[in-house]
Amino acid sequence: MLLDPHTAGSAVASEKAAVGLALRILDVVRTHDWDALASGLAITVSVGVVSGVGPADLLTSVSAALHDAKELGRDRLVIGARTPV
């Protein structure tokens, strides 16, 4: 779980910033030449982004979004629950 203090602010601005960060991470992993580590190595990233939840619900919400991302095919971003990007 990554908590980014730069995504603080209004719920809409926070989610937009978090989604932007997640998309940058996905892009870096997708475009990196992993062959330097091992020939034919393929790395994927599944990301769940949530905003507007309190500390008590944060881990559960992030875990559900991450699970959805993996279940929907990996190498993707899910915002909240079942909103794949």
C-alpha positions in Angstrom: 0.0 0.0 0.0 1.3 3.4 -1.0 0.0 6.5 0.9 0.9 9.6 -1.0 0.7 12.9 1.0 0.7 14.8 -2.3 -2.8 13.4 -3.0 -4.3 15.2 0.0 -7.1 17.7 -0.7 -10.6 17.5 -1.9 -11.9 14.0 -2.6 -12.1 14.6 -6.4 -8.6 16.2 -6.5 -7.2 13.5 -4.3 -8.6 10.7 -6.4 -7.4 12.4 -9.6 -3.9 12.7 -8.2 -3.8 9.1 -7.0 -5.0 7.8 -10.3 -2.4 9.9 -12.1 0.4 8.4 -9.9 -0.9 4.9 -10.4 -1.0 5.3 -14.2 2.6 6.6 -14.2 3.6 3.5 -12.2 1.8 1.2 -14.6 3.4 2.9 -17.6 6.9 2.7 -16.1 6.5 -1.0 -15.4 4.9 -1.8 -18.7 7.6 0.0 -20.7 10.7 -1.1 -18.7 13.1 -3.5 -20.4 12.9 -6.4 -17.9 15.2 -8.6 -20.1 18.2 -7.1 -18.2 17.1 -9.1 -15.2 16.1 -12.2 -16.9 15.5 -13.0 -20.6 11.8 -13.1 -21.4 10.8 -11.8 -17.9 7.4 -10.2 -17.9 6.3 -8.1 -15.0 2.7 -6.8 -14.5 1.3 -4.5 -11.9 -2.2 -4.5 -10.5 -3.2 -1.3 -8.7 -6.3 -0.4 -6.6 -7.0 3.3 -5.9 -9.5 4.4 -3.3 -10.2 7.9 -1.9 -12.7 9.4 0.5 -12.5 6.5 3.1 -11.5 6.9 6.6 -8.6 5.2 8.3 -10.7 2.3 9.6 -11.9 1.4 6.1 -8.8 2.2 4.1 -7.1 -1.2 4.2 -10.3 -3.1 3.4 -11.1 -0.7 0.5 -7.7 -0.9 -1.0 -7.5 -4.6 -0.7 -10.9 -5.0 -2.4 -9.8 -2.7 -5.3 -6.5 -4.6 -5.7 -8.3 -7.9 -5.7 -10.7 -6.6 -8.4 -7.7 -5.5 -10.5 -6.1 -8.9 -10.3 -9.4 -10.8 -10.9 -10.2 -8.7 -13.9 -7.0 -9.7 -15.6 -4.0 -8.2 -13.9 -1.8 -5.3 -15.2 -4.5 -2.8 -14.6 -5.8 -0.1 -12.4 -9.1 -0.3 -10.5 -10.6 2.8 -8.9 -12.8 1.9 -6.0 -14.5 -1.3 -6.8 -14.9 -2.7 -10.4 -13.9 0.4 -12.4 -11.0 -1.0 -14.5 -8.7 1.3 -16.4 
